[in-house]
Amino acid sequence: MNTLASAIRAALLTAEPRAKAMATREVARNWRLGRLEWVFDAPMPDEPARPAHPELLPPQQMPRRSKGNSERGRIALWHSLAHIEFVAIDLALDIVGRFGEMMGCEFVDDFLSVAADEAMHFSLLARKLENFGSHYGALPAHGGLWQAAYETRHDIHARLAIVPMVLEARGLDVTPSTLQRVRSAGDENGARILERILDDEIRHVGFGTKHFIALAERAGESPQKRWQELVSKYFHGSVKPPFNDSARLAAGLSRDFYAAIAS
């Protein structure tokens, strides 16, 4: 029987995007069916494998994306979303492979389901790009999305605070306006994809928040104060409005976490 850690490591070191998505869904399925042994015998790589394209650029060098409704602008939008979901696959795999043994079975169940969701989201978005006559890798992409994972590779508290509770929570804030713009342009298929992603991301933020609160309370700490300390230390941006308070609250992330440090 293959081990859980070795299966996750193999998926992380799969570079080709469709193969990574398929490998990730297979890991999640095999875990669910009891085909992977609860053994953490393989180290997680500091960096997952990446395809030759897209070219990864520092944030300040990324081309400014048009907000118009031209085909070029729409391709750039869907490419950007596909890249976010592609990196999210690795983020979900890594948190399980790196911290699953200490966090337990429920944690592994939760975040392998996240990994499978992110793989499905990426596949939907890659297909959407192909419907425009493009493909994932055709444009440059943000090269800094893995930075938060690397900087929190030693600390599960920090990883949960930054990845699900800041980065994914930001997706809850910005997706509704993107969805409205896509629907206003008459792209109902695209709107349905974004609705599915938004619904799933509420659950993903909820998993992160649930496990973070449990860790803080177990240590006798205020979850809100601990989160604010970790965000101040590890997050290199600002937690800024507008906030989708209702979606955040549905994920268990109430305003008493973020209101005090919002810029």
N, C-alpha and C positions, 0 to 999 in steps of 0.2 A: 504494500500500500504506500502510495506517495505521501509525503508529509505536507502539512499545511504551509509551512515556511518555504519549502523548496518550490511548491507550486506557485506561491505568490512571487518569489524571486524570479522564477522563469517568466512570469507574465510581465514583471517590471523590466526585464531585460529583453523583451520583445519590442523591436523598433518599429516594424511596419504597422501603421495605424489600424487597419482592419484586423490584422492578426492579433494585435494587442487587445482589441475589443473582444474578439472571439475567445482569446485565452482567458480574459478576465471573467467573462460570463461562464466559462467552463469551470474556473476555480470556484466561483460562487455556487454553481450547480453541484459540483462534486462535494463541496463542503455540506451543502444542504442534504445530500443523499448519503452522507456518512462514508464517503470514499476517500477522505483525507485524514491522515493520522494527526492527532493533537501533539505535534512535535515541532519545536522551533529550533531547527538544526541548521538553518541557512541564514547568513547575515543579509540584511537588506542593503542594496547599493546606495552610496551617497547620491548618485544621480541615476535616474532610470534611462534606459536606451531611448534614443530619439531618432526619427527618420532623417534622411538628408535634407528634406524639405518638409515644412517651411523653414526659411532662414529666420533664426531667432535674433531679435534686435533688442537693445536696451529701450526702456519705455520712452526716453526722450528722443529716440531716433525713429520711432514708429510713425509712418505716414498718418497725417490727420485724415480721419474717415469722414467722408461727406455724409450729411444727414438727409440729403435729398433722396428722391425716389428713382434715381437712375439705376440702370441694371448694374453698372459698376459699383455704385454705392450699396446696393442690396447684396451683391456678392461679397463685398468687404465686410458687411455686417454678419452674414452667415458664416464667413470664414473665421471671424473673430470669435463668434460663439462656439464654433466647432473646436477651435484651439483651446478655449477655456475648458470645455468638456473633456478634451483629450488629456490635458494635464490633470483634471480632476480624477480621471481613472487612476493615475499613478498615486495621487494623494490618498485616495481611499485604500488602495492596496497597501501602501507603505505604512499607514497607521495601524493596520492589522498585523502585518509582518513584523513591525518594530515593537509594538506595544501590546499585542493580543495576549501573549502569555501571561503578563502581569495583570491585565484587565479582565480576562475571563471570557466565558463562552458567549454571554449576551452581547458583549462588546464586539466580538468577532462576527456574530450573526448580523448585528446592526450594520457594521461598516463593510462587510462583504456584500450586503444588499445594496449599500450605497455604490460600491464599485460596479456592480452589475447595472444599476440605474445609469451611472455615468457612461458606461460602455454603450448602453442602448441610446442615450441622448446623443453621443457622438455619432453613432451609426445613422440616426435620423438626420442629423445636421450634414453629415458627409453626403448622404443621398440628396438632400436639399441642394447642396452646392452642385452636384452633378446635374440636377434638373435645370440649373442655370448654364450648363455647359462648362462648369469649372470643376475644381476638386480641392480637397484639403491638401495644403502644401503649395498652392499656386501663388499665395501672397506671403509677405513677411508676417511674423507673429511676435507677440510680446515674449521676451526672453526671461522675464523675471518672475514668472508665476510659481516656479519651484522653490524660489528663495525662502519662502516662509517654512516650507517643509525641511529644508536643509538646516536652517537656523534653529529649529525646534526639535531636531532629531534626538536630543538627549532628554527631553522632558515632555511627558504626556499632557501635563497641565497646560503648558505653553502651546503645544500642538492643537489641543482642543480649543483653547482660547482664541487662537489666531485663524485657523483654517475654517472650521465650521462656523464659529461664532462671530468672525469679522468678515472673512472673504466670501463665504457662501451666504452669509446674512446680507451682504451688500447686493448679491444677486436678487434677493427678495425685494430690495428697494428699487432696482433699476429695470427689472424685467417687465413690470406692468406697463411702463411707458413705451418700451420697445414693442410689446405685444399690441398696444393700442395703435402705434404707428404702422405696424405690419398689417393689422386688420383694416385700418383706414385706407391702405394702399390696395385693398382688395385681395390680399393674400391669406385666404382662410386656412389653407393648409399650414402655412407658416405660423399663423396664430394658434392653431391647435397644438403644434409642436411646442411652442412657448408656454402654453397653458399646462401641458404635461410636465415640462421641465419645472415650472414654478411650483406645481403641486408636489412634485418629488423633492424639490429643494427645501420646502417647509419641513418635510420629514427629516431630511438630512441635517438641517440646523437643529432640529429637535433632538436627534441622537447626540450630537455634540454637546448641546446644552445639558441634556439629562446626565450624561457621564461626567461632565465638568462639575455640575452641582453636587453630584454624589461624592466625587473626590474631595471637593472643598469641605463639605459637611463632615465627611469621615475624618478630616484633619482638624475639625473644629474651627474652620475659617468661614468668614462671610464670602459666599460665592461672588457677590457683586464686587466687593473690594479686591478680592484675589484676581478676578478677571481684569479689573481696571489696572492693577499693578502689572500684570503680564502684558496687556496691550501697550501700556506705556513703554515697557522694556523691549518688546519684540516687534511691534508693528511700526513700519517706517512710513506710514501715511497718516491720514487723519480720519477719524470716525465722524462722518459728516452727513447732515441731512440733505435731501428729504429722506425720511425713514418710512418704510411700510410697516407702521406700528402693528396693524392687525395681523399681518403675516408673521412678523417677528413674535408676537404674543402667542400665536397659534403654535409656534415652535418652542415656546417656553422662555423666550428671550424678552423679558419685560423691560420697560423703559428705565427701571432702576439700575440696570446694568450700564446702559450706554448714554443716558441723558446727561450725566454729570461730566462726561469727557467729550461730548460732541462739540466739534469746532463750529 
